Amino acid sequence: MALAVVRQLHERRAPASPDEIAAFETDVFAGFVLARASVGLSDSTIRCDTGHLEQIRSWFGRPLWEMQPPDADRYFGVALRGTAAKATHLARAQALSTYFEFLELRFRAEVYALMGRPLECPLDEMNKPRGRKEMALRIPPGEREIEALFRGWRDDLVTCRKFGPTARSYAASRLMGMLGLRVNEVRMLDVADLRWDLGRFGKLHVRFGKGSQGSGPRERVVPLINGADRLLRWYVEDVWACFGDDYTRPGAPLFPSERHHPDGTAMRISCDALRRGLAEAVAVHLPEWVDRLTPHALRHYSASQLYGSGMDLLAIQELLGHWWAATTMRYVHVLQTHVEDAWIAGQQRAAARLEGLLS
């Protein structure tokens, strides 16, 4: 029996010209984007990773698969040193490592044919940036300041030029301050995500919660506590119809835009529009917090306010959609009193010892 020559179908002939190499690199990069999208990562996360890779590619001047450890040494140790934040170092290193994992799994043979040597990630135990990104210290406004903001904003609804958009921005921002929702979580809510039949107050199905470590959207159900039920009933009954859409249609956004699709259905409001609406109200009613009171600061305010009112830390963790209680602790640190309590206890012990010596 004669033996036939078997050729690996996955094998690719090395491109002979710079144009073919560029085309191959484009195909590889497009495959990387598609693979990351198939995991369920958000568009913004993918854009962030590809942006980091493009920055490294621009500095290197050649396809990234040609990068070796000495090249990474020069990039992270010289080019970025002193010119970029630590978080940028970590993010670019992570993006580069992920890209090389993709190359190793999908294009190892093709890249070997191009370079004539095995594929090697340029980051190793000696040059991989160390550390982790720490959350910035955020001290949210006090309860009186937040109430002054929303009281003035609510009064504006009587005289504003466009009631619908103003009331929509008010309700969305108020909801973030009540339940600690992220701005994108609020933006992606549908009318159908309101479930009045669940729990004591009704609940929100948050379908696009932030994942952890690139895991993709993480769903959760949020109870309409802290007055959120009354706020949303008013909004749905008195405001939502201003946008000229059918609330019964599948996919009708809870917070629509003034713009409409060609079929007449309302578009979904953008995150920038929600941020802009809050910023404009802050400039008028709480000017001392201009450029500081953002949707994420409202999230910190919500956590601190609920913690101060006696809500259990684990319940706040579940409400905010945090993976770890340690993350939630950073949100409520403003109201924690364990340092003050320890100081008072120490003073009491010292006083007791002094009294014992004098008696």
Steps between C-alpha positions, in 0.01 A plus 500: 500500500647836396515788749353831393651835593267668750496882513362687799206705375545764774853569378546823309770585255712790618401825325764604254439875491447781754146543369417137571653527848291812569186323377575200719557724802166672434323164481661387826399820677144472370488143627619616841220758517240242395627248755478756780149596391392135503594483871238765568729794572350844452598713200670751729719228657603369159574853375715561807704183442545561128595861571780384729623253237497769231709726722759226549493413128557865408805519725641165388452565128465132412242225556469428870578130458860604428528666839747336741576552871772763436246699296250487786778608737559812293131577458387462862831597657590799282222616267224489764710570806402832653255581218202277579304411812555167671153391393600557136808278544286222645225531238742492207690206645175309546385578146834389358498175699144422388590569137794258514277234659269542202792470256625189678161330480393601151805591288802327649588311182445798269712735711774236524501479120537877483779539757676163484497473880243412767256765615601654834312748717733796568372530857640259756551486876791742477341789307125469546370815677403427858225635721131563459280794426367667812170682511526874537392639836152646450319696769144550379281798588300493821131423519406868531693589186344219297152593620564866407609392151196286429258740667614782273501268200147385582379860523645565153260244353216753537664766283752314280479531121502124435322310774560150364881507465544698823279263698671199344847622603367584847348152544810319371736697726268463798488125438882481502504687831237272652621157385865556408455388139777565251426741218516229233276274707238775509539572130447136401180449700184414309143570609457121524780488757264662749338216695240639737386147588827402669584562865347756732568807287558360152838429343722599208662238280846646437614303195821687422681513831875542495694175496825426679837447329350497152222252580238696308163638615384370837125499561335569833159591641479824697210571740332840465580614852581846633205662316603370156158336456315832536749676274461247218122484525486877455750485214323220311153647547572870443824530301573198282218568251663835410744310276234368265569129520300189582594376844360153423738432211792265572820689570337836577766690701409621847699819439451588131665765289320778318629346179311225321586208275371501140205286610394767751613322818703697753875452521672426829658794685880510502723498807637840395149647495435371854830643622429830327154528655642447848787744440262774385282457809803500731626823341170671584401348835828378656777710338760412763493144366551586131727242330492285814143372531488233230275194461767293674512747790123447534572127523739567788243728661234228477725242667599741778143615559366142521784396730437801723133409525592156636496278191718191526830513311433171317160628390666813360753279321216309335317821412807656333594180318850469647686171484689567823396655830839675509390708201181599679705601804670767286158648424389535861835593657385859559247394763701225666592587859724213607805730531303750713353215706846355562631842604211553746549149642872572541426825683262319733758232580765765565263690730418180688870420552569853622207481740632170635844652563356798684262305719 
